Amino acid sequence: MARMFKIIPKDWYTKRSLTGKKIEPVHVAIPDYQEVHNHICNMIVSYSDDSLKTLIARVLYNSYTKKWMVDGMEVAVSVVEISQENEIDLYNDQQTG
């Protein structure tokens, strides 16, 4: 089963370029992710201006919703489990899309 990280929008943190254009995170990779509460990991964030930033993040488990998330302060993501069938469909959509 593969994991996908869905970016959680944060209103309080905005990054802007010198021209005033809003820069938003578009992709997140977490190579050392483990489903362990309070695990510290690296979060590699790609932004809309093609820049990269590595954040130190913390893995959190919400016992009420039974969901995992990773918080890097500037960027937070929820963890989405993808089954094998959905992973193939997602790959095909990316190739044709």
N, C-alpha and C positions, 0 to 999 in steps of 0.2 A: 504494500500500500504506500503510495507516494504522498508527499505533503506539499501543499501550496500555501503561500503566505499572502493574505489579503490585507492591503493597507487600510488602516483605520484613520479616517480624516481627523485632524486636530485643528481646531480653530485658533488656539492661542499661539501657535508657532507658525509664522510665515517667513519664507525666505524670498528675497527679491533681488533681481539683477540691478546693475547700475542704471538701466533704462527704466526701471520701475516695474518691469514685467514679473509677475508672480512665478516662482519656481516651485514645482511640486514633485514629490517622489513618485516615480512611475514603476519601479521594480525593486524588490528586496530579495536578497539571497542571504541565507544563514547556514554557512557550511558546517558549523559545529553545534547545531541544534540538538538538544536532548530533552525528552519529556520528563524533566526533573524540576520540581518547584524551586525557584530561586537560583537556577543554574545560570551562570554568567557566560555569555557567548558573544561572538562578533556578528554584527548586522551590517551587510554591505548594501548601501542604498544608491540606486541610480536615479538621478533627477532629470526633469524635463529639459534642462539646458545641457544635457550630456555629461554632467559632472558626476563623480563618484565620491562617496564618503563612507568611512567605516566607523560605526558606532559601537560602543560597548553596551550590550543590552542584557536584560534579565528575563528569563522565562517564568511566566506566572500561570498558575492553575486556579480557575474560579470554581470552587466546590459547589456553588449554587447552580451555575449554568453548565457545569461539567465540560468546560471548554478551556483550551490552552491559548495563551497569547504571549507575544514577545514585545517588551517595551524598551525602546532605545531613547526615550525622552523626546527627541525630535520627531521620531517616527515610531509608530506602534503597529503591529500586525496581529491578526487573528490567524490561527492555524486551521487549515481546512484539509481534512483527509480526503483523498481521491482514490476511488477503487480502480482496479486495473482496466475495467471497461471504460470508465469515464476518462482515465488518463489517455487511452488511445484516441477517444473522440476529441479530447482537448488538443492533442498533438495534431490530428488531422485538420481541425479547425484553424490552427495556427499556420499550417502549411498552405491551406487554400485561401485564408483570409487576408 
